[in-house]
């Protein structure tokens, strides 16, 4: 084989390999086919693309644990999440609520938050990492229990169990404040004390519970 032929083959191998390397650093979806502005943003933002790859790995791990109807439900939820992520274009210059007190006003900020919350939620709901579990007695009544499962995700996640109800909350603000927020519920955890506040959407009233670790 001549030196010139070898040089051409090396060059062709380099050119062929470049897109593969680029794709390895991009998101999990095909950037050449995207139309949504949010997806275009992800394709051009290395940090967001990294969050997309992380979520894809977490989602696949959760899907591997799901069975039958639960797997179908998880797929439906993920498709719904993608639609919600793509709605982040509305955050351009508009204050957008991620949780009750966590707001963003940029498309990128919204997309970043949505990826982090979804990844953390899946890790907690599907127990992809072990939690720190604490049982609390509320209102000084031993039978009035709340079980809190703390997950070291990004952001930190709390799965709160009371009776047959489970709720996902995410830590907001400074870690030392111990504040978590979810849908219509918030928690402040300090040492052995947990203060829970839940909004009853039917009555518009808030139920407050003061709980202490057993």
Secondary structure as UniProt FT lines:
FT   HELIX           3..25
FT   HELIX           31..33
FT   HELIX           37..43
FT   HELIX           46..65
FT   HELIX           69..86
FT   HELIX           87..91
FT   TURN            92..93
FT   STRAND          96..97
FT   STRAND          103..104
FT   HELIX           107..125
FT   TURN            126..127
FT   STRAND          132..138
FT   TURN            139..140
FT   STRAND          141..151
FT   STRAND          157..162
FT   TURN            163..164
FT   STRAND          165..171
FT   HELIX           175..177
FT   STRAND          179..182
FT   TURN            183..184
FT   STRAND          185..190
FT   TURN            191..192
FT   STRAND          193..199
FT   TURN            201..203
FT   STRAND          206..213
//
